[in-house]
């Protein structure tokens, strides 16, 4: 129960940073948008670390890689002509791998009780 409270507290703060980061991207506030990448990724990593002994680790790693890809894409749009935006596919793909692992572990390998 304590673990769930710790994760929930971090998730709530994480959402705030993520929304600020993406809003800055949309509004083209470059400095603040890039600055928000750091706390957003730190909290995503912290959540993954806290959940490391649970099945939720995989979904939290997926979120971490999603934000990494999203942040890279934002950086590319802010500071280049966009020619390397396609490289965001790698962290996005890792996010999909971890989502797949999460559902494989939670839905297929774990017995369900009715």
Kinemage of the C-alpha trace (Angstrom):
@kinemage 1
@onewidth
@group {chain A} dominant
@subgroup {mainchain}
@vectorlist {calphas} color= white
{ca unk a 1} P 0.000 0.000 0.000
{ca unk a 2} L 2.807 2.411 0.849
{ca unk a 3} L 4.402 1.672 -2.532
{ca unk a 4} L 1.190 2.632 -4.328
{ca unk a 5} L 1.028 5.935 -2.432
{ca unk a 6} L 4.654 6.765 -3.295
{ca unk a 7} L 4.072 6.006 -6.964
{ca unk a 8} L 0.797 7.967 -7.073
{ca unk a 9} L 2.443 11.019 -5.488
{ca unk a 10} L 5.199 10.950 -8.123
{ca unk a 11} L 2.739 10.318 -10.969
{ca unk a 12} L 0.677 13.372 -10.069
{ca unk a 13} L 3.749 15.630 -10.144
{ca unk a 14} L 4.969 13.906 -13.288
{ca unk a 15} L 1.777 14.781 -15.148
{ca unk a 16} L 2.236 18.471 -14.279
{ca unk a 17} L 5.773 18.553 -15.694
{ca unk a 18} L 4.738 16.569 -18.780
{ca unk a 19} L 1.845 18.960 -19.501
{ca unk a 20} L 4.083 22.000 -19.061
{ca unk a 21} L 6.700 20.465 -21.388
{ca unk a 22} L 4.181 19.674 -24.117
{ca unk a 23} L 2.418 23.029 -23.738
{ca unk a 24} L 5.750 24.796 -24.164
{ca unk a 25} L 6.366 22.720 -27.277
{ca unk a 26} L 2.999 23.710 -28.722
{ca unk a 27} L 3.527 27.390 -27.833
{ca unk a 28} L 7.169 27.263 -28.974
{ca unk a 29} L 8.592 28.350 -25.625
{ca unk a 30} L 11.939 26.736 -26.341
{ca unk a 31} L 13.898 27.380 -23.146
{ca unk a 32} L 11.141 26.359 -20.754
{ca unk a 33} L 10.165 23.383 -22.925
{ca unk a 34} L 13.712 22.031 -22.957
{ca unk a 35} L 14.099 22.758 -19.238
{ca unk a 36} L 10.970 20.713 -18.464
{ca unk a 37} L 12.502 17.641 -20.111
{ca unk a 38} L 14.855 17.168 -17.163
{ca unk a 39} L 12.323 16.967 -14.300
{ca unk a 40} L 9.872 15.026 -16.480
{ca unk a 41} L 12.449 12.332 -17.277
{ca unk a 42} L 13.815 12.289 -13.726
{ca unk a 43} L 10.364 11.664 -12.278
{ca unk a 44} L 9.558 9.060 -14.966
{ca unk a 45} L 12.815 7.285 -14.086
{ca unk a 46} L 12.045 7.550 -10.383
{ca unk a 47} L 8.611 6.021 -10.897
{ca unk a 48} L 10.153 3.156 -12.879
{ca unk a 49} L 12.746 2.636 -10.145
{ca unk a 50} L 10.142 2.632 -7.364
{ca unk a 51} L 8.063 0.088 -9.296
{ca unk a 52} L 11.062 -2.104 -10.192
{ca unk a 53} L 9.784 -5.103 -8.207
{ca unk a 54} L 6.284 -4.970 -9.687
{ca unk a 55} L 4.748 -5.733 -13.073
{ca unk a 56} L 4.151 -1.997 -13.475
{ca unk a 57} L 7.870 -1.546 -14.120
{ca unk a 58} L 7.280 -2.387 -17.782
{ca unk a 59} L 4.500 0.133 -18.308
{ca unk a 60} L 6.540 2.767 -16.447
{ca unk a 61} L 9.575 2.063 -18.643
{ca unk a 62} L 7.287 2.451 -21.635
{ca unk a 63} L 6.286 5.892 -20.384
{ca unk a 64} L 9.943 6.801 -19.804
{ca unk a 65} L 10.861 5.894 -23.384
{ca unk a 66} L 7.758 7.621 -24.758
{ca unk a 67} L 8.773 10.865 -23.018
{ca unk a 68} L 12.356 10.408 -24.231
{ca unk a 69} L 11.182 10.095 -27.826
{ca unk a 70} L 8.753 12.962 -27.419
{ca unk a 71} L 11.475 15.172 -25.918
{ca unk a 72} L 13.934 14.322 -28.679
{ca unk a 73} L 11.296 15.157 -31.289
{ca unk a 74} L 10.615 18.497 -29.558
{ca unk a 75} L 14.331 19.303 -29.480
{ca unk a 76} L 14.672 18.471 -33.184
{ca unk a 77} L 11.733 20.709 -34.087
{ca unk a 78} L 13.066 23.560 -31.969
{ca unk a 79} L 16.686 23.547 -33.083
{ca unk a 80} L 17.032 21.834 -36.486
{ca unk a 81} L 15.264 21.629 -39.808
{ca unk a 82} L 13.766 18.281 -38.771
{ca unk a 83} L 15.890 15.956 -40.856
{ca unk a 84} L 16.690 13.692 -37.899
{ca unk a 85} L 13.191 13.491 -36.458
{ca unk a 86} L 12.925 9.902 -37.724
{ca unk a 87} L 15.427 8.799 -35.052
{ca unk a 88} L 12.668 9.216 -32.468
{ca unk a 89} L 11.358 5.887 -33.765
{ca unk a 90} L 13.892 4.014 -31.590
{ca unk a 91} L 12.729 5.175 -28.159
{ca unk a 92} L 9.117 5.006 -29.377
{ca unk a 93} L 9.750 1.394 -30.439
{ca unk a 94} L 11.259 0.593 -27.028
{ca unk a 95} L 8.115 2.024 -25.470
{ca unk a 96} L 6.016 -0.373 -27.558
{ca unk a 97} L 8.291 -3.279 -26.584
{ca unk a 98} L 7.772 -2.534 -22.894
{ca unk a 99} L 4.000 -2.146 -23.346
{ca unk a 100} L 4.013 -5.532 -25.061
{ca unk a 101} L 6.019 -7.062 -22.225
{ca unk a 102} L 3.648 -5.576 -19.675
{ca unk a 103} L 0.578 -7.065 -21.341
{ca unk a 104} L 2.303 -10.361 -22.022
{ca unk a 105} L 3.278 -10.702 -18.376
{ca unk a 106} L 0.042 -9.439 -16.841
{ca unk a 107} L -2.482 -10.985 -19.215
{ca unk a 108} L -0.865 -14.119 -20.616
{ca unk a 109} L 1.588 -15.530 -18.091
{ca unk a 110} L -0.222 -14.684 -14.850
{ca unk a 111} L -3.157 -16.897 -13.875
{ca unk a 112} L -6.409 -14.974 -13.567
{ca unk a 113} L -8.792 -15.531 -10.738
{ca unk a 114} L -12.496 -15.167 -11.431
